[in-house]
Amino acid sequence: MLNISPIPAFNDNYIWLISNDDHTAVVDPGDAAPVERTLAERGLTLDAILITHHHRDHTGGVKALLARWPEARLYAPAAEPMPAPGGSALQEGDRVQLAELGLELSVMAVPGHTLGHIAYHGQGLLFCGDTLFSGGCGRLFEGSPQQMHQSLSRLAALPDETRVYCTHEYTQANLAFCHAVEPNNPELKKYLQKVAKLRQQGIPTLPSSIGLEKAVNVFLRPHLAGVRAAARHHAMAELNEDAEVFAALRRWKDDF
């Protein structure tokens, strides 16, 4: 039985632990210490490390983990610096075989947050780093709005039941922004209430799902008339293409 659980790190990061009875992979270990504690508590062996992009809060624990687990395999984006020597450099269409876990994941290039950002998906799972958040998306540190819009559109095309494992607990703040854009969205109102209860109890809001995000996340909804009208009103500009609406929403969120 495959188990996927979040290991909290820093203020709001999640390092995702994919495990069965004996074996483990981790996604975006920015800090080695909480990973090591969890492996020791559960008596697990680290077999693989999956990296979505080069930011330190996603890669900072890699070298220490590989020093402790030298047989573990490292996978990371081909278009970005490898966080440790000897890793497998991945690009669009590559496949990652995690035989110990009975899991095969395909690689998607999803530039925007960074230029070489990748996501891993397969068997109903999506590990998307800082590209898609619940109710939001990553800031555009390196890529263009057009690139991020295209990346998000590709993720939105995955099956609705796909579980979304993003890497920050940003959901409540993101939904406040979505509510400012779409105050009359009934699905968003329900999700806001659910998330508020979860956070009051200190429970993670993740994973989400593609279907849920399409219903509440305005960054996946720039084609809708209400979202487009709100973006036009805030930007005080004519926005004709979905990518233009997305760009206006991202600028709005940056200052929200």
Salt bridges, closest charged atoms under 4 A:
ASP12 OD1 - HIS168 ND1 2.91
ASP28 OD2 - HIS58 ND1 2.84
ASP47 OD2 - HIS23 ND1 2.94
ASP57 OD2 - HIS58 NE2 3.46
ASP57 OD2 - HIS168 NE2 3.39
GLU92 OE2 - ARG154 NH2 2.86
GLU100 OE2 - ARG73 NH1 2.83
GLU104 OE2 - ARG95 NH1 2.93
ASP130 OD2 - HIS53 NE2 3.47
ASP130 OD2 - HIS58 NE2 3.06
ASP130 OD2 - HIS113 NE2 3.30
ASP130 OD1 - HIS168 NE2 3.41
GLU142 OE2 - HIS54 NE2 2.75
ASP160 OD1 - LYS214 NZ 2.72
GLU169 OE1 - ARG199 NH1 3.83
GLU182 OE1 - ARG221 NE 2.86
GLU187 OE2 - LYS190 NZ 3.32
GLU238 OE2 - ARG232 NH2 3.40
ASP242 OD1 - ARG228 NH2 2.27
ASP254 OD1 - ARG139 NH1 3.25
ASP254 OD1 - ARG250 NH2 2.76
